[in-house]
Amino acid sequence: MPQLRIALAQVNTTVGDIDGNTALTVEWTRKAAEAGAHVVVFPEMSQTGYPVEDLTLRRTFADASRRSVTELARRLDEAGCGDVLAYVGYLDHDEIGPRDAAAALYRGEVVARQFKHHLPNYGVFDEHRYFKPGTELEVLRLHGVDIGMVICEDIWQDGGPISALGKAGVDLVVAPNASPYERSKDEQRLPLIARRAAEAGAPLVYTNQVGGQDDLVFDGDSLVVGADGTLLARAPQFVEHLLVLDLDLPVASAAATGSFDGLEVHRRVLNDSPVVEYAPLVVPTISEPLSDEAEVWSALVVGLRDYVHKNGFSTVTFGFSGGIDSAVCAALAADALGGDNVYGVSMPSKYSSSHSKDDASDLAERIGAHYRVEPIGEMVDIYVNQLQLTGLAEENIQARVRGMLLMALSNLDGHLVLATGNKTELAVGYSTIYGDAVGAFAPIKDLFKTHVWQLARWRNEEAAKRGETPPIPENSITKPPSAELRPDQKDSDSLPDYELLDDVLDDYVENDRGYADLIEAGFDPETIDRVVRMVDRAEYKRRQYPPGTKITFKAFGRDRRLPMTNGWRERKS
């Protein structure tokens, strides 16, 4: 029975940084070689980062990507890693057009290139815009083992490459992936991979990307599943990791070339000699999945950290209001960047309560952040008195003064400004455009308000379990939320109870349910009319809000794209 030691290189690449990604691949392949691996599998488009979006359409970028693969093969050989068969992802461009491609590198050569067949065009994916599908599959024999390859969506859709490899006969399937995170995705991922392994009749090696890219975050969670569906190994979530395991591989009975399910299967022998028998690793790593709260918190931390660092910043600034949203953003920023890289600014107006100012100061002390107080009363008065502002205009000018103040400090000190709004507020337009909506990144943009509270309590409980100071002041969690833009203001003055509101939004925004569906779900007509009207009127605000890490099925921006000018309204039939 042939043996192979397989390494899954779960790495954090950067879009467009071909040189940096190449160096990363050399580093991790060297680690795989030192671990005794015969094969190492990197994520989808690991040379270019993923997704590259309209960079795909630049021929100069595609040419550089293709050249980098040839150069990488040479560098790996020079680094003493030539005998490791390395699967890497990249952007190709041939006479048909751009391709989402993967290459196999061995002994200084590119021994195979293969193009993605299934091109996703749903949710965050727009690959029909960019790529042409592949129609050929490359099977490589290494140490007597026939290895087939599929790329990401090729395992998420029925039929195609997996079915073809199963009919042609392979001993092992490797699958480079860049599968973005959303809550509870592993509940779909593991069963799917088990089914595909059974369909191929061979173990399946699924290597997923890790790290943040704009509003997407990738959780890793790389897996190896046996032909019978048994989970053999799993990498931890949200960290770079080299997962190494040994496989005993019964040789498949079929080993055919030709056309299967419309795909042409080619074979090439790299090395037909079995490896010298060796002692396998004692126990493969099977990392436990994170709890729901830990998973979401990790996703938000990684998404924020990578956005800041990959864009050349090291510090962030935003308003410390004493409220729950800014407190959770502060705790996330401290976990992502370290408290010393967080610069909180209290910007009290004449309507700010003393407890809010105290809570903001307490927050800064708990997380070790820098903290300054910049009263805005006199600045606001200039606008109010000169323009004779009252009512909503007076309320909003406070938020806009705060936004200008933060951007001025950003220009002065070089900090990246964070926006602290949540998904509930964005859904109903409960934010001030050019005010609290200013910033470069919005860490909790995809968290409903009730989920913000849930995560705050969880994060404090985790700190207490470790004997640490809970980062979020209890008063920020328990007090009634308020924008504090007029005397004794409460969010409940303008919005339904958040529990009810988030229930309606979950149906209307996340699940696209219409009026009749909402009535059937038990919501009263007055609440439906009120919430739907607020959501529909706020699309222009959401378009101008900063990006933030996607953690739900339907995030604003990439997932939910509605016209700003839109005459359709949900009504009673």
Protein Blocks (a to p, Z undefined) as FASTA:
>chain_A
ZZdddddddddddehilmlmmmmmmmmmmmmmmnopabdcddehklnopaekjmlmpmkl
mmmmmmmmmmmmmmmmmnopmmpccddddddddfkbccddddddeehiafbdcddfbdcd
ehjbckkmmmccdfbdcdddeehiacdddehjlmmpgghjllmmmmnopabdcddddddd
dehklmmmmmmmmmmmmmnopacdddddeddehjbccekjpacddfkopafbdcdehiac
dddddddddddfbdcedjeehiacddddfblcdcddddddfbdcddddddfklmmmmmmm
mmmmmmmmmnopabdcdddehpaklmmmmmmmmmmnopklpccdddddfklcfklmmmmm
mmmmmnopacddddfklmmmmmmmmnopghjllmmmmmmmmmmmmmmmmmmnopacddfb
dfklmmnopacehilmgcjbdfklmgcfklmmmmmmmmmmmmmmnopacfbdfklmmpcc
dehlaghiafklmpccfklmmmmmmmmmmnopafklmmmnopafklmmmmmmmmmmmmmm
mmmpccdddfbfbdghjlmccdfbdcbdcddZZ
